[in-house]
Amino acid sequence: MSSLSILFATSEMAPWVKTGGLGDVAAALPAALRKAGHDIRVLLPAYPALKQAFPTATTVAELPAFAPGLPISRLLAAQAGKLELLLLDCPELYDRPGNPYLDVTGHDWPDNARRFGLLSRVAARLGQPDSPLGWQPDIVHANDWQTALAPAYLHYQGGAASVVTVHNIAFQGCFGRDMLAALGLPEHAWRFDGVEYHDQLSFLKAGLQLASQISTVSPTYAREVQDEHFGYGLAPLLRHRSAELRGILNGVDTDLWNPATDPALVTGYAANRLAAKRANKAALQTEMGLEVTADRPLFGVISRLTSQKGLDLLLTVAEGLPELPAQLVVLGSGDKLMEAGFVELAKRFPGQIVVKIGFDEGLAHRIEAGADCFVMPSRFEPCGLNQMYSLRYGTPPIVRATGGLADTVVDVCEDTLADKSANGFVLDGDTPHALWLTIEHVCRTWQDKKLWQRIQQNGMRRDFSWTHAANEYVALYRDAIATRA
Ligand code: ADP
């Protein structure tokens, strides 16, 4: 089959700018598609971290002001390994410290509509016949609300087929009606089947309405978002477009997340060399100021601390852990009340519960390797990466049966142990009590070292590489091109 040219538009990309799963996907999926022989370029804002990382990036296009609310900008090209990056340089919009979406006080940047309107507009512009690069993709792949206006521009102004991928439907990018003209969208786009959504301009709704094809990051999530409870208002639209909607489970970066070669660990290990995992547990206990002991299971959390992740359930029951006995290490940041709750908890149980507020990539690796069990009782989880990292690191996760968690974690029971699929623990319900019962179950199971090892190995053997997902994306792109035609 012929190879495709693809523009992958994103608002974040690991390792330079990452707030969550999208950053990881934006690094790994284009790399996998490149490896499969496709001509893919990644478009993202030239944030300070990218300008620093690529000081020799060269200007490949000067772009005009596309609309009254959009400043002039330029495109820089940079080579990241084998991958070509297109950095959208507009200091007025992107030359800011810290988080790509929020200011230092944790509020949305007030001009996010313009910041990501421009990103979407430029993505679409590159997908048009007279692309300023002299390179025109067959497909513009938008991701989440920040680039979801690209399919709308392509719809109204003509150009390549488009795909929008929903990494998290809870964030939709809704702005005032005045943004319609400011961003250069035509008046007739203000319709229920255009970009209008409850009298607002919704970036994500526009993309879901107008993209050639839609995907979410797991099959279960693709079904869930069609349900009122998970759809955040967009379920009816997604049901209407269900023929063009599919779920493709994310892979993980198996080089970066490989317990055998991970440079962040004190010692590597593998499914057939699990004993070495113990040294990582001891090292983690030492690093974090936990009592160094092999006799208590160590539960780990790496997460945004928000109600989405269900960690309020853990906060409610965690004071029972030291008595079980078990230990807990939490790495995360987010909701200030939840942060304070975990910090307070750690103060009450020194040596048994420890919390680090912040973002720390190296520590995240050491927790995956050093913990015995990972806790991720999300209320919803489009795909989730940490449960897959946990499975790879022989750290069976506790999850709720939602989204990508349901597609990757198989609850331990007689049948699943017999067919060697059991790899973790699935909560029965969404209450603190349900979580507590599962924690107790984990502790009992963990005591049976042989059984525990079988569960670890089942998880470690599963293939989470991107190769499979990349093939599914190629099929999605081909369907998008057919739909557009
Ligand atoms: P989400 O995208 O909803 O935040 P995912 O599980 O899909 O959740 O992806 C989270 C990614 O961010 C993972 O790579 C995880 O390791 C990382 N991560 C989250 N919080 C932290 C943190 N405090 N420190 C380091 N890495 C973190």
Boltz pocket constraint, residues with backbone or C-beta under 6 A from the ligand:
constraints:
  - pocket:
      binder: B
      contacts: [[A, 19], [A, 20], [A, 21], [A, 22], [A, 24], [A, 302], [A, 303], [A, 304], [A, 331], [A, 332], [A, 333], [A, 356], [A, 358], [A, 359], [A, 360], [A, 361], [A, 364], [A, 383], [A, 384], [A, 385], [A, 386], [A, 387]]
      max_distance: 6.0
